[in-house]
Amino acid sequence: MNIFNEFPQSHKCPICGTKDNKKCILVPIYEKDHDDSNLCQAIPVHLDCMSKNAWYMEEQGCIVLEAKFKTI
């Protein structure tokens, strides 16, 4: 996972709904097609939003984040 120092102003964070210029990562969009080059569609998410809103679901064996804002 790459961490970027600047948030792209053409997007909003799906967790907080802002364009605050903070560190972010690109998160692949679930069920979007991947091609042979392993490229996929992704959305920037503030790194601190991810760390504050992550929950581990033990029975399902997954970590979830609630995206509070629709980005499209």
C-alpha positions in Angstrom: 0.0 0.0 0.0 1.4 3.4 -1.0 0.8 6.4 1.2 0.4 9.8 -0.7 1.2 13.1 1.1 -1.5 15.0 -0.8 -5.2 14.3 -1.3 -6.4 14.7 -4.9 -8.8 17.7 -5.0 -10.9 16.0 -7.7 -12.3 13.5 -5.1 -13.8 13.5 -1.6 -12.9 11.0 1.1 -15.8 8.5 1.3 -15.5 8.4 5.1 -15.4 12.0 6.1 -16.8 13.6 2.9 -14.0 16.3 2.7 -11.2 17.1 0.4 -8.8 18.0 3.3 -5.2 17.9 2.0 -4.0 15.1 4.3 -2.1 11.8 3.8 -4.2 9.3 1.9 -4.1 5.8 0.3 -5.8 4.5 -2.8 -8.4 1.8 -2.0 -9.5 -0.5 -4.8 -13.2 -0.3 -5.6 -14.9 -3.7 -4.8 -16.1 -5.6 -7.8 -14.6 -3.3 -10.4 -13.0 -5.2 -13.3 -9.3 -5.9 -13.1 -7.4 -6.4 -16.3 -4.3 -8.5 -17.1 -2.0 -5.8 -15.9 -3.5 -5.9 -12.4 -4.8 -2.4 -12.8 -8.1 -1.6 -11.0 -10.3 1.4 -10.2 -9.5 2.9 -6.8 -10.6 5.8 -4.6 -8.4 8.0 -2.3 -9.2 7.7 1.4 -7.6 9.8 4.2 -5.2 7.6 6.2 -6.5 9.0 9.5 -10.1 8.3 8.5 -9.3 4.7 7.9 -7.5 4.2 11.2 -10.3 5.9 13.2 -13.1 4.0 11.5 -11.8 0.4 11.1 -13.7 -2.5 12.8 -12.7 -6.1 12.9 -15.5 -8.6 12.5 -14.2 -11.7 14.1 -16.9 -14.2 13.0 -16.6 -13.0 9.4 -12.8 -12.7 9.5 -12.7 -9.3 7.9 -12.0 -5.7 8.7 -14.7 -3.2 7.7 -14.9 0.5 7.3 -18.1 2.5 7.0 -18.2 4.9 4.1 -20.5 7.6 5.3 -20.6 9.7 2.1 -21.4 8.7 -1.4 -18.5 9.7 -3.7 -20.1 9.4 -7.1 
